[in-house]
Amino acid sequence: MKNHLHNDKVAAVALIALLFSGCIRGGDFSQRATNKPNINDLSGVWAPDKATLKDMAERGRYDTTLQTKLILHANGNLELVNMPDWWENMSGESERKLHSYSGTWEIAKSREYWEIAIFSSIMQTRLGLLGNQPPYKIEIILGDPDSGNEMIFVKQESQ
């Protein structure tokens, strides 16, 4: 009987862990890049998608007439233009400020997924790379991953 109760407790703990793992954002890695991308496919100008712009305007109350850009140069340099401040802090809360700065970037592997590692004077972080072939998307998680708040960037066509 004692062993039966122990097995029931183990099963209950396993079930709870499974349920909570489904709630954790980033637990579903089905869209993450598992194939190493070509640097030329990532180099260029990236801008927030329509849903991100709407979220920036409504929830973040940012001035979206000022164009937000993530510029990845093929030589490894990086420019962040008019980036909302909510991605810089652990809370993911907006202070309605836009910041621009520069740094470097590289393609990096995390477990079995490929990401974009960025390095600047204010932060070092990794951005999610979504898709296994172009067109890729870049995901920036805002604050607590459980919040579901994110910014999605899409590559702009060359002009």
C-alpha positions, 0 to 999 in steps of 0.5 A: 500500500505504501508503494502504491501511495508513493507511485500516486504522488510521483504521478501527481507531481509529474502531471503537475510539472507537465501542466506547468511546462505547457504554461511556460512561454518558450516551452513550445520550441516548435518554431525555433530554428534548428538549422544554422542560418546563413549570415546573409539571410539575417543581415539587413534591416528588421522592423516590428510586425503589425501586431508588435506595432499595435502592442507598442502603441496600445499597451506600451503607449510608445510613439510608433511614428518613430520607426523602430529598427534592428539592423544586423550588418554582415560584418557583425555590427548592430544598430538598434534604433528607437527600441522601446525601453520595455525590452531592457528591464526584467519587468517588461514594463513600458516607461514610454522611452525609445533608445538607440544604441549600437553593438555587435551580433553573432549567430549562437547555438543554445541547446539545439536551437540557433539564436542571435546573440547581441552585445551592446554597452547596455546589455548582452542578450539572446534573441529567438530566431523563428523558422528554419529557412527564410523568411525568418522572424526574430522574437524578443521576449518582454519581461517574464516569459510567462506573460506572453509579451513579446516583440516580433521583428520581420526582415524588410525588403532591400530597397 
